[in-house]
Amino acid sequence: MSTTHIEDFNYNLPDDRIARHPVSPRHSSKLLVYQRGKISTDVYLNLPSYLPKESMLILNNSKVVQARLNFQKASGAMVEVFCLEHSEKYPDVQTAMQEKGSVEWICQIGGSKKWKNGPLNFPFQHSGKEQHLIAEQQDRLDEYFKVQFQWTDPELCFAEILHLVGDIPLPPYLKRSSEARDEVDYQTVYAKEPGSVAAPTAGLHFSEELMQKLSTAAVATVELTLHVGAGTFKPVKSPTAEEHDMHAEFIEINIQALQKLIATPHAQRIAVGTTSLRTLESIYWMGVKLLQNPTTEWSELNLSQWEAYNLDQNVPFSEAITALIQKMHTSGTPHFYSKTSLMIKPGYRIRSVSAILTNFHQPKSTLLLLIHAFVGNDWKRIYDYALMHDFRFLSYGDGSLLWLDE
């Protein structure tokens, strides 16, 4: 495996090019189109005209949860508890979100020195009564903590608790607190499955009007779920990609979605966002693992950071996905849950799609490494063009349609 130097993915991003709020309507965001080395500018509302007939967009339907909880101690000191992912007690995010009365989560704690021990109490009103959310530290896990939450209303599930008392976890580079409008703005119009602590931002440009326009143009959609973790903002501090510890994320996909994927030719499959692409590439490799060992247990399909690079590189996409479908049939499993730490970096060959819709990403980020896998060194030309043509960057910014150079 060749060495990837992170400094090669640095560029100058002026602070005033970082979008603090989205444009309205969503579909008026600018769209950079890159195909066969040529770059042009349009807006998202005109996206259907750039897609082949009978294309299929693969969407990540994960829903951002209000995962930041701001507790105030009796002393007045504030402690922020940021819910990152469910503990190992639960098989998947959905189960943990539906827990009533109490739940365990892995959390990042802001101001942890102020919270040495003892419970934190968050009083809130619900159904005309005062309720309480109690947080207690269970264990220290390197830079994170295992926290047990308990609440007084036994009819409320944890997803409802977060909605009642939590704040939207905006990216740190926005350098502002969340506002009421972010509850709508920082959510895709097709979000369904609660569990993300960051939005799958490529989908933020899609309005109901654009979705209807795509449908009229016979562009199909298929949904999968990758719950975006806070690790997506984790800066790469090591000098090479190979020394970086890639964050893991939870994925879910149903058998009907897999069947639609293999029924659609490669040239017509387009990933909406890096999270959709990471899911598609991960399930491909999970299928490859199944082909190598058909008795592999579901839990053994979880994909580690570099595992894909050591598997059979020549399995067709449809064969790998068919292996997953067959296992789901034989085991009576309509939904497939797993976990991926896959890192897509220069030299990686994309198997699942022919194009990606994606925003403009931070300098020296793992997402830029993924973009290189799509367009090679032309990523620099694309980003220079975007900077020169007043594109807005990062989560609330504009986006791009990038085609593989095949």
N, C-alpha and C positions, 0 to 999 in steps of 0.2 A: 504494500500500500504506500503510495507516494505521500510525502509530507505536505500539508497545507499550512502555509504561514498566514496567520490572522491579519498581520499588518497589510497584506496584499488586498484585504477587503475593507480597508479604511478609505474614507472620503470625507470631504469637508461639508458638513450639513449645518448651515446657518440656523440659529435658533428661530428666526422669523419664518423659516420654511416648514416648521413643525406645526401642523394644524391643531389648534386648541379646541375647536368645535367643528362639527361637520357642516357641509353646505346643505341648503334646503331648496328644493326637494333632493332626496338622496341621489336620484338618477342624474342630477345635473353635475355630479363629480366628473372631472376630466378623466379620459381614458387614453392611455398611451398604447398604441398597437405596434407590436414588433413581430415581423414575419419575413423570413428569408433575408435578414440583414437590413430591412427597411423599417423606418420608424415614422409613425404619423400620430396625429392628435385628433380626438373626437370626445364625445361624452357618453356616459354609460347608457343613456336612453337609446342610443343607436347601436348597442351591442349586437342585437340579432343580425344586423347586416354583415357582421364580420364572422359569423359562424356558419359552418357547412350545413347543408340540408340534413335534417333528421339528427342534429347534434344532441348530445346529452350533457347537461351540466351536473356535476356531482357536488352537492351542497352539504355542509356540516351544520346539522340542526341543533347543535348544543346551545343551551341557553345560559347566559351569564347570571350567576347568583350574587346576591348582595352580601358578599363574603367578608366584608370588613366590619368588625364589631368593636365599637369604642366604649369601653367600660371606664367608669369614673370611680376611683377608690374613695373611701371615707375621708382621706387626707386631701382630696381634690385632684390628685395626680391622675393623668389619663393613661390608660393601657390599651393599645390597639391589638386585637386578636384577629389575625387574618387566616381564615379557614382555607387550607390549600387542597387537601384531599382526605377521603375517608380512611379510617384505620383499617388494619388487616382483618378486623372482626367481621367486615361486611364484604360480600362477594362482588359488589359493584356500587357505583355512585347512586343509582336509583334507589337501591335498598337503604343506603345510609340516609338519603334525603327524606325517605318516608318514615323513618324511625320516629316514634312518639314517646314523649316523656324524657328520654335521655339519648345521647349519642356520643361517640368518640370520633374526633377528627385530628389530623395532623395540621398544626398551625404554626404560623410565623408570628412572633410576638414583638411588637414595637414598644419599647420601654420595658423590656423584660426585667431590667434591674429594679424597677419599681414594684415588681410582682414576684417576691421571693417565695411566698407560700400563702396558704389560705385561699378561700374562694373569692371570686369577683361577682358582684351582683349588678344586674342590669334591669331596673324596674321599667315596665312599660304598660300601656293601657290596651286592653283588648276586650271586646264585648261588654264594655261598661265596667270592667273590673281591673284592678291593678294586678298585673302578673309579674313574674320574676324569671329572668334567665340567669342561671348560676354557672360559672366556669371554674373548673379546678384542674390544675396541672397534674398529669398522671406520670409523665416520663419525659426526660430530655433526650432528643435524638439529634446529636450534632448541633446544627444551627436551628433546628425546629423543635417543637414540643408536641407531645400527645396531650390533648385537652379533652376532658369530659364535660359536656354540657348537660344541664338538667333544667327543666322549666316546669312551671306550676300548672299550666293548663294541659291535661293529658290528652286532649283531643287534637292539639296542634302537632303537626309533623315538623321536622327540622327545616324543610324547605319553606314552610309558612313562617317559622320563627325568623329565618334570615330575611324574608320579605318584609316582616314587620319591623325589625330593629336594625338590620344591616345596611351598609352603604355599598354602592356600586364600586368595585375595585378598579378605578381608572389606572392606566399605565403611569409609572412614576415620571416619565419624561413630559407629561402634559403639565406638570408643575402647578396643579390646581386641585381644589377639593371637588368632589362630585356635586352636581346640581340636580334638581328635580328632573330636568329634561334628559339627563344622561340615562335615566331608567328606560327611556324609549330609544334615544339616539344610539346608545351603546349595546343595542340588541338588533339582530337581524329580524326581518319581518317574518321569516320562516322558523324562528327559534322555537323548539319544543321541549327538549330534554334538559332539565336543570343540572348543572354540574361544572360549568366553566368559570374560571376566575379571571378570564380575559376573553374578549370577544374574538370570534373568527372574523377578522376585520374585512377581509375581501368581500364578505357578504353584506356589509353595511351599505353598499352602494345600490342594493336592490330594493326598489319600491314595489308596492302592489301594482302600480302602472307598468313598470318594467316586467314584472312577472307575467302580467297579462299579455304584454307585447311578445314576450318569448313564447308563450303558449300559442298565440295566434300564428307565429312563425314556425310552428311545429318543432320547437326546441323542447326536448323532454328534460325532466329533472329527476334525480334520484337522491335520496337522503341517506346519510350515514352520520355517526356521532363520534367525535373526538372531543373529550372534555379538556379544554385548553388550560394548562397549568401556569402558575406564575413563573415557572422556569423559562417560559418563552421570552421573558424580559431579562433573564440572567445574563449578565455581560460575560463575554469570553475573556478571561483574565490570563489564560495561558498563551504562550507565543505561537503554539500550533493547535490545529483542530484536534489532533490526535491525543493531546493532553487534556482536552476539555471533557468534563463529565456531563454528558447529555442528559437532559431531564426526561423523565418518563411521563407518558400520558395514557389515559384510559380510553379505549375505543369500543364501540358497539356497532354492529351491522346486522341486518336481518337477511333471511334467505332470499326474499323477493328482490332486494337490492342487488345481491350478488348475481342473481339470474339476469337482471337487467344489464348489469355490467358486461357479462360475456355475450349478451345478445347484441351489443352495440359495437361496431367496428372501432378499432383503436383510433383512427383518424377523426372520429366524431365524439370522442370522450374528452371533456374539458373539466379540469379540477377548479372549483371555486375556492381558492385559498391554499396556503401551505399546509393547513391542518387537514384538509380533504386529501391533499396529495400524500402527506405522511401516512394517513390511514390506508389509502389505496396501496401504496408501496409496501406497507407493513403487512397487510393481509395477503399480498402476493407472496411474500417470503414465508408467511405462516403456511400457505398452501404448498410451497416448495418443501418445507419441513415435513409436512404430511406425506407428500409423495416419497420422500426419502425413508420415512418410517410411518406407515399407515396406522400403527397402534399408538401413536403419540397422543398423550392426554391433552385436554383443552388447556390445562394450566401450564403445560410444557411448551405451548405455542407462543407465550410471551417472548417478545423480540428484544434482545440486548443491543447495545449501541453498535457494535461492529460485526454482529453475527451474520448479517446478510452478505458481507464481503467474502465470507468463507463458505457460502452455500453454492450449489449448482447454479451457474450464471446463465444457462441456456434454456431454461424451462419457459415455454410460452405462457403469457399471462392467463389465457383462458384455461389452460390445463391446471395451473395452480389454484385458480378460483373454483374450478370444477371439483377439485379434491376437497376443498372446504365445504362446498354444497353437499357432496356425497356424505361427508362425515356428519353434517348437520341432519341430513335425512336419516341416516342409520342410528344416530343417537337421539332423535326426536327433539332436536334443539333448534327452535325457530329463530332465536337471537344468539349471536355470537359475541361474547365479551372477552376482551384481552387487554394487554398492556404493551406499549411499545416505547423503546428508547432509541429507535433507529436514528442515526445521523446521516443525512444526505449531504455529501460534500463533492468537491470537484473530482471528476473521474467516475462518479456514480452514473449508471445508465437508467434513465426513467423508463419504466415498462408500462405503466397503467394508463397514461393519457398522452394526448398530442399537444395539449396547451394548458396553460394555467392563468387564471385571473388572480392577481395579487397586488397588494399595496407596495409602497416604497419603504424599505426597511432600514433599521439603524445601521450605522457603520460598525464594522467588525462583529456582526451578529451571525449566528448559525443560519439564520434565514437567508442571508446573502450567499452563504455557501450553497444552499439549496438552489438559489437562482442561477448560480454558476453552472450547476448540473443541467439546467435548462438551456442556457444561452451562451455558455462559455465566457470568454473574456469580453464579449459584447456587453456584459452587465455594466461595465464602466461607461460605455458609449450611451447606453440606455439611461443611466443615472445622470450623466452629464446633460443629456437632452432634457430630461425632466427638470433639472435645476435651471437650465437656460430658458425653459418655456413655462416657468412659473407654476409648475405642479406643486401641490401641497403634499407633505410627507407624513409618514407613520400612521397610527391607527385611525385618526379622523381625516386623513388626507385622501388624495386621489389614488387611482390605481392603474393597472396595466394588464394587457392581454399579451402573453408571451407564447409564441409557438416554438416547438422543438425544431431544431435545424436537422431535418432527416433527409 
